[in-house]
């Protein structure tokens, strides 16, 4: 009886997927619905990721009694996000976006709970392990940007990425600015104040997972795969396969390189900014304000960025990313340490440059993949992005301890200029 019900359920699911092949109206309606559902989940996801960025380094510094390893939390949850990116990508490829993304957010929520427990019992080992698991939320938050592109045409892809990312802003900006409130709530239940934001993260990530699991039906990736398989039957297979093989390889390499470079620069400077600010006597609330502007700049411009990437092209916006990150590094390097205004400008430029790079790089990757391998490839590439961020976070503490925040920011700005020759090379290779 159970097997019969399962078979009938599978047949209904298959029939539902096939109904989208012949109906452009249903495809458009599902595309819009997917954007709405993913956007709602991103509000919660944004609030969850902000906790680690804002107070992760400060919590480790407090528990370890030294700032030399203040960059380690960022490195750990970024490293954890690397493994999670692979897991979410493979799950999404096998079972659809709904299962992959919901699972990733739930795991991230469990990691945030672990950080809270570690702070209560003052266990550095549990803190580090929990930060690794917490990184799953970060990876899932980024992977969600791909869900909106599954049913988008080539002229909508960057805009679709943007629409899902822009809603991350609401949670991501609110998170850092709730540092003091969550700290008070934590103290009222005998939890260390710096663990307070992780209470918000745990609730937010779990809610994001529930929204996706309950509402992301039918699954956009599975529908897109069904449509693509149907379309292939009407095309000349040899010609299309040859074209894809050449274009995919170049697009994947260039897109991944853009995202890796922007991630290294952004994470390195962002991670050490709270520590730098504390050196100059700024309060945790002021740190939250600066990081809030930074995260807002990472996501809020997305709506405009997506349109620009679709209209001006991936290359132009990738170069704009490099120039913006250079300005961010130079501003951070030479800004007076006691100036909130200059730090807000520097970190806002840092977030904006990252935004340009992520959306242009992501659009290139979506352009260069097919539904048969898309989620798996995207997950694998996000592993490299996460590992590069982990390296940037870990090395940032070492550089700052051995030199200064000025040196760290200056190096980051110069490194971002590599995007310009990379894009020039990619354009030459097309001719």
C-alpha positions as CSV (number, residue, x, y, z in Angstrom):
1,X,0.0,0.0,0.0
2,X,2.8,2.4,0.9
3,X,4.7,1.6,-2.3
4,X,1.5,2.1,-4.3
5,X,0.9,5.5,-2.7
6,X,4.6,6.5,-3.4
7,X,4.3,5.5,-7.1
8,X,1.1,7.4,-7.5
9,X,2.6,10.5,-5.8
10,X,5.6,10.2,-8.2
11,X,3.4,10.0,-11.2
12,X,1.4,13.1,-10.1
13,X,4.7,15.0,-9.5
14,X,6.0,14.0,-13.0
15,X,2.7,15.0,-14.6
16,X,2.8,18.4,-12.8
17,X,6.4,19.0,-14.1
18,X,5.4,18.1,-17.7
19,X,2.5,20.5,-17.6
20,X,4.9,23.4,-17.5
21,X,6.5,22.4,-20.8
22,X,3.5,23.5,-22.9
23,X,2.4,26.5,-20.7
24,X,4.4,29.7,-20.9
25,X,1.9,31.2,-18.5
26,X,2.6,28.6,-15.8
27,X,6.4,29.0,-16.3
28,X,6.1,32.8,-15.8
29,X,3.8,32.3,-12.7
30,X,6.2,29.8,-11.1
31,X,9.2,32.1,-11.9
32,X,7.5,35.0,-10.0
33,X,6.4,32.7,-7.2
34,X,9.9,31.3,-6.8
35,X,11.3,34.9,-6.5
36,X,8.8,35.7,-3.8
37,X,9.4,32.6,-1.7
38,X,13.2,32.8,-2.0
39,X,13.1,36.5,-1.2
40,X,11.1,35.9,2.0
41,X,13.6,33.2,3.1
42,X,16.4,35.7,2.4
43,X,15.0,38.2,4.9
44,X,15.5,35.6,7.6
45,X,18.8,34.3,6.1
46,X,20.3,37.8,6.1
47,X,19.5,38.3,9.8
48,X,21.2,34.9,10.5
49,X,24.5,35.6,8.7
50,X,24.9,39.0,10.2
51,X,25.5,37.7,13.7
52,X,28.8,35.9,12.9
53,X,30.1,38.9,10.9
54,X,29.3,41.4,13.7
55,X,30.4,39.7,16.9
56,X,32.1,36.4,15.9
57,X,35.6,37.9,16.2
58,X,34.8,39.8,19.4
59,X,33.4,36.6,21.0
60,X,36.5,34.7,20.1
61,X,38.8,37.5,21.3
62,X,36.9,37.5,24.6
63,X,37.1,33.8,25.1
64,X,40.7,33.4,24.0
65,X,42.0,36.5,25.6
66,X,44.0,37.6,22.5
67,X,43.2,39.3,19.2
68,X,45.8,37.3,17.2
69,X,43.0,34.8,16.4
70,X,40.2,37.3,16.1
71,X,40.0,36.4,12.4
72,X,39.6,32.7,13.1
73,X,35.8,32.7,13.6
74,X,35.3,34.3,10.2
75,X,37.7,31.7,8.7
76,X,35.9,28.9,10.5
77,X,32.3,29.7,9.5
78,X,33.6,30.5,6.0
79,X,35.4,27.1,5.9
80,X,32.2,25.5,7.1
81,X,30.3,27.2,4.4
82,X,32.6,25.6,1.9
83,X,31.6,22.1,2.9
84,X,28.0,23.2,3.1
85,X,28.1,24.7,-0.4
86,X,29.1,21.3,-1.7
87,X,26.4,19.5,0.3
88,X,23.6,22.0,-0.7
89,X,24.7,21.9,-4.3
90,X,24.6,18.1,-4.5
91,X,21.3,17.9,-2.6
92,X,19.8,20.5,-4.9
93,X,21.0,18.6,-8.0
94,X,19.6,15.3,-6.7
95,X,16.4,16.5,-5.1
96,X,15.8,20.1,-6.1
97,X,16.3,23.5,-4.6
98,X,13.7,23.0,-1.9
99,X,15.4,20.2,-0.1
100,X,18.9,21.5,-0.6
101,X,18.3,25.0,0.6
102,X,16.0,24.0,3.5
103,X,18.5,21.5,4.8
104,X,21.4,24.0,4.6
105,X,19.5,26.7,6.6
106,X,18.4,24.2,9.3
107,X,22.0,23.0,9.8
108,X,23.1,26.7,10.1
109,X,20.5,27.2,12.8
110,X,21.9,24.2,14.7
111,X,25.4,25.7,14.5
112,X,24.2,29.0,15.9
113,X,22.6,27.1,18.9
114,X,26.0,25.4,19.4
115,X,27.8,28.8,19.6
116,X,25.3,29.9,22.3
117,X,26.0,26.8,24.3
118,X,29.8,27.3,23.8
119,X,29.6,30.8,25.2
120,X,27.6,29.7,28.2
121,X,30.0,26.9,29.2
122,X,33.1,28.9,27.9
123,X,34.2,26.0,25.6
124,X,36.5,27.3,22.9
125,X,36.5,23.8,21.2
126,X,32.7,23.8,21.0
127,X,32.8,27.4,19.8
128,X,35.1,26.5,16.9
129,X,33.1,23.3,16.0
130,X,29.8,25.2,16.1
131,X,31.1,28.1,13.9
132,X,32.0,25.5,11.3
133,X,28.4,24.2,11.3
134,X,27.0,27.8,11.5
135,X,28.8,28.4,8.2
136,X,26.1,26.3,6.5
137,X,23.7,29.2,6.8
138,X,26.1,31.5,5.0
139,X,26.6,29.0,2.2
140,X,22.9,28.4,1.8
141,X,22.1,32.1,1.9
142,X,24.4,32.5,-1.1
143,X,23.2,29.4,-2.9
144,X,19.7,30.7,-2.7
145,X,20.6,33.4,-5.3
146,X,20.7,30.6,-8.0
147,X,17.1,29.5,-7.3
148,X,15.7,32.6,-8.9
149,X,17.6,32.0,-12.1
150,X,16.4,28.5,-12.9
151,X,13.4,29.7,-14.9
152,X,14.8,33.1,-16.0
153,X,15.8,33.7,-19.6
154,X,19.3,35.0,-20.5
155,X,18.2,38.7,-20.3
156,X,16.7,38.2,-16.8
157,X,19.3,36.2,-15.0
158,X,21.3,39.0,-13.3
159,X,18.1,40.8,-12.4
160,X,16.7,37.5,-10.9
161,X,19.9,37.1,-8.8
162,X,19.4,40.7,-7.6
163,X,15.8,40.3,-6.7
164,X,16.6,37.4,-4.4
165,X,19.6,39.1,-2.9
166,X,18.1,42.5,-2.2
167,X,15.7,41.1,0.3
168,X,18.7,39.8,2.3
169,X,19.3,43.4,3.1
170,X,16.3,43.7,5.4
171,X,17.5,41.0,7.7
172,X,21.2,41.7,7.2
173,X,21.0,45.3,8.2
174,X,18.6,44.7,11.1
175,X,20.9,42.0,12.5
176,X,23.9,44.1,13.4
177,X,21.8,46.9,14.6
178,X,20.1,44.6,17.1
179,X,23.4,43.7,18.7
180,X,22.7,45.7,21.9
181,X,19.1,44.5,22.1
182,X,20.0,40.9,21.6
183,X,22.9,41.3,24.1
184,X,20.4,42.6,26.7
185,X,18.0,39.7,26.0
186,X,20.9,37.2,26.3
187,X,22.0,38.7,29.7
188,X,18.4,38.5,31.0
189,X,18.5,34.7,30.5
190,X,22.1,34.3,31.8
191,X,23.8,34.0,28.4
192,X,26.9,36.1,27.6
193,X,26.0,39.3,25.8
194,X,28.1,38.7,22.8
195,X,26.3,35.4,22.2
196,X,23.0,37.3,21.9
197,X,23.1,37.9,18.2
198,X,23.5,34.1,17.7
199,X,20.1,33.6,19.4
200,X,18.7,35.7,16.6
201,X,20.7,33.8,14.0
202,X,19.4,30.4,15.3
203,X,15.7,31.5,15.0
204,X,16.2,33.3,11.7
205,X,18.0,30.4,9.9
206,X,15.4,27.8,11.1
207,X,12.6,30.0,9.9
208,X,14.3,30.5,6.5
209,X,14.5,26.7,6.2
210,X,10.8,26.2,7.1
211,X,9.7,28.8,4.6
212,X,11.6,27.1,1.7
213,X,10.6,23.6,2.7
214,X,6.9,24.4,3.0
215,X,6.5,27.0,0.1
216,X,9.0,26.2,-2.6
217,X,6.6,23.9,-4.6
218,X,6.8,22.9,-7.4
219,X,10.6,23.0,-7.3
220,X,12.0,25.5,-9.9
221,X,15.1,23.5,-10.7
222,X,13.2,20.3,-11.4
223,X,10.7,22.2,-13.6
224,X,13.6,23.9,-15.5
225,X,15.2,20.5,-16.0
226,X,12.0,19.0,-17.4
227,X,11.6,22.0,-19.8
228,X,15.3,21.8,-20.9
229,X,15.1,18.1,-21.6
230,X,12.0,18.6,-23.7
231,X,13.6,21.4,-25.7
232,X,16.7,19.2,-26.4
233,X,14.5,16.8,-28.3
234,X,13.9,19.5,-30.9
235,X,17.5,20.7,-31.3
236,X,20.5,19.3,-33.2
237,X,22.3,17.5,-30.4
238,X,25.8,17.5,-31.8
239,X,25.9,21.2,-32.6
240,X,24.5,22.3,-29.2
241,X,26.8,20.0,-27.3
242,X,29.9,21.4,-29.0
243,X,28.8,25.0,-28.4
244,X,28.1,24.4,-24.7
245,X,31.4,22.6,-24.1
246,X,33.5,25.6,-25.3
247,X,31.4,28.4,-23.8
248,X,30.9,26.7,-20.4
249,X,34.5,26.2,-19.7
250,X,35.5,29.8,-20.2
251,X,32.5,31.3,-18.5
252,X,32.9,29.1,-15.4
253,X,36.6,29.9,-15.0
254,X,36.1,33.7,-15.3
255,X,32.9,33.8,-13.2
256,X,34.6,31.8,-10.4
257,X,37.7,34.0,-10.5
258,X,35.6,37.1,-10.1
259,X,33.8,35.8,-7.1
260,X,37.0,34.4,-5.5
261,X,38.9,37.6,-5.7
262,X,36.0,39.8,-4.5
263,X,35.4,37.4,-1.6
264,X,39.0,37.4,-0.4
265,X,39.2,41.2,-0.4
266,X,35.8,41.7,1.2
267,X,36.2,39.1,4.0
268,X,39.8,40.2,4.9
269,X,38.9,43.9,5.4
270,X,35.5,43.3,6.9
271,X,36.7,40.7,9.5
272,X,39.3,43.1,11.0
273,X,37.2,46.2,11.0
274,X,35.4,45.4,14.3
275,X,38.8,44.7,16.0
276,X,40.2,47.9,14.5
277,X,37.3,49.9,15.8
278,X,37.6,48.5,19.3
279,X,41.2,49.6,19.3
280,X,40.0,53.1,18.9
281,X,37.4,52.9,21.6
282,X,34.3,52.4,19.6
283,X,31.4,50.6,21.3
284,X,29.8,47.4,20.2
285,X,26.8,49.4,19.0
286,X,29.0,51.5,16.8
287,X,30.6,48.4,15.4
288,X,27.1,47.1,14.6
289,X,26.3,50.4,12.9
290,X,29.3,50.2,10.6
291,X,28.8,46.5,9.8
292,X,25.1,47.2,9.2
293,X,26.0,49.8,6.5
294,X,28.5,47.3,5.1
295,X,26.0,44.5,4.8
296,X,23.4,46.8,3.5
297,X,25.8,47.9,0.7
298,X,26.5,44.2,0.0
299,X,22.8,43.5,-0.8
300,X,20.6,46.6,-1.1
301,X,22.1,47.8,-4.5
302,X,21.4,44.4,-5.9
303,X,18.2,45.4,-7.7
304,X,20.0,48.1,-9.7
305,X,23.2,46.0,-10.1
306,X,21.3,43.2,-11.7
307,X,19.8,45.5,-14.3
308,X,23.2,47.0,-15.0
309,X,24.8,43.6,-15.4
310,X,22.1,42.5,-17.8
311,X,22.3,45.8,-19.8
312,X,26.0,46.8,-19.6
313,X,27.3,43.3,-19.5
314,X,29.2,41.0,-17.2
315,X,32.6,42.4,-18.1
316,X,31.9,46.0,-17.5
317,X,30.5,45.4,-14.0
318,X,33.3,43.0,-13.0
319,X,35.8,45.8,-13.8
320,X,33.6,48.2,-11.8
321,X,33.9,45.8,-8.9
322,X,37.7,46.0,-9.0
323,X,37.7,49.8,-9.1
324,X,35.2,50.1,-6.2
325,X,37.1,47.6,-4.0
326,X,40.3,49.6,-4.6
327,X,38.6,52.7,-3.4
328,X,37.2,50.8,-0.4
329,X,40.7,49.6,0.5
330,X,42.3,53.0,0.2
331,X,39.6,54.7,2.2
332,X,39.7,52.1,5.0
333,X,43.5,52.3,5.0
334,X,43.8,56.0,5.4
335,X,40.6,56.8,7.3
336,X,41.1,58.2,10.9
337,X,40.4,55.4,13.3
338,X,38.1,57.5,15.4
339,X,36.0,58.5,12.4
340,X,32.7,56.6,12.1
341,X,31.8,58.5,8.9
342,X,34.9,57.4,7.0
343,X,34.6,53.8,8.2
344,X,31.0,53.8,7.1
345,X,32.1,55.1,3.6
346,X,34.9,52.5,3.4
347,X,32.8,49.5,4.4
348,X,29.9,50.6,2.2
349,X,32.3,50.8,-0.8
350,X,33.6,47.4,0.2
351,X,30.1,45.9,0.2
352,X,29.2,47.6,-3.1
353,X,32.3,46.3,-4.8
354,X,31.6,42.8,-3.6
355,X,28.0,43.1,-4.8
356,X,29.2,44.1,-8.3
357,X,31.6,41.1,-8.4
358,X,29.2,38.5,-7.0
359,X,26.3,39.3,-9.3
360,X,28.4,39.6,-12.5
361,X,30.3,36.4,-11.6
362,X,27.2,34.5,-10.8
363,X,25.5,35.6,-14.0
364,X,28.5,34.3,-16.0
365,X,28.2,30.9,-14.3
366,X,24.5,30.7,-14.8
367,X,25.0,31.6,-18.5
368,X,27.6,28.8,-18.8
369,X,25.7,25.9,-17.2
370,X,22.7,23.7,-18.0
371,X,20.1,22.3,-15.7
372,X,21.5,18.8,-15.9
373,X,24.7,19.9,-14.0
374,X,23.9,23.4,-12.8
375,X,23.3,23.0,-9.1
376,X,26.2,20.6,-8.6
377,X,28.6,22.9,-10.5
378,X,27.3,26.0,-8.6
379,X,27.8,24.2,-5.3
380,X,31.4,23.1,-6.2
381,X,32.3,26.7,-7.3
382,X,30.9,28.2,-4.1
383,X,33.3,25.9,-2.3
384,X,36.2,27.7,-3.8
385,X,34.6,31.0,-3.0
386,X,34.1,30.0,0.6
387,X,37.6,28.6,0.9
388,X,39.0,31.9,-0.4
389,X,37.0,33.8,2.1
390,X,38.3,31.5,4.9
391,X,41.8,32.2,3.8
392,X,41.1,35.9,3.7
393,X,39.6,35.8,7.2
394,X,42.4,33.8,8.7
395,X,45.2,35.8,7.1
396,X,43.6,39.1,8.0
397,X,44.2,38.5,11.7
398,X,47.9,37.5,11.1
399,X,48.5,40.6,8.9
400,X,46.9,43.0,11.3
401,X,48.7,41.5,14.3
402,X,52.0,41.6,12.5
403,X,51.5,45.0,10.9
404,X,48.4,47.2,10.9
405,X,44.8,47.7,9.6
406,X,46.2,50.2,7.1
407,X,48.5,47.6,5.6
408,X,45.7,45.0,5.4
409,X,43.3,47.4,3.7
410,X,45.9,48.7,1.3
411,X,46.9,45.2,0.2
412,X,43.2,44.3,-0.3
413,X,42.6,47.3,-2.5
414,X,45.6,46.6,-4.7
415,X,44.7,42.9,-5.0
416,X,41.2,43.8,-6.3
417,X,42.8,45.5,-9.4
418,X,43.6,42.0,-10.7
419,X,40.0,41.9,-11.9
420,X,40.8,44.3,-14.8
421,X,43.5,42.2,-16.6
422,X,41.4,39.0,-16.0
423,X,38.4,40.6,-17.8
424,X,40.6,41.9,-20.6
425,X,42.0,38.4,-21.0
426,X,38.6,36.9,-21.1
427,X,37.4,39.3,-23.7
428,X,40.4,38.6,-26.0
429,X,39.8,34.9,-25.7
430,X,36.4,35.3,-27.2
431,X,37.7,36.6,-30.6
